[in-house]
């Protein structure tokens, strides 16, 4: 691996970690992943 490959790999890994942390934070805050209202969702994402 050359230096450019390492930089790209670190950038991709960082973006993946950022996306996962945002999804976890939104889930803890009670936000849905699609950004819509769960009450009208056909997938019924409300907890039962």
Long-range contacts (C-beta under 8 A, 24 or more apart in sequence): none
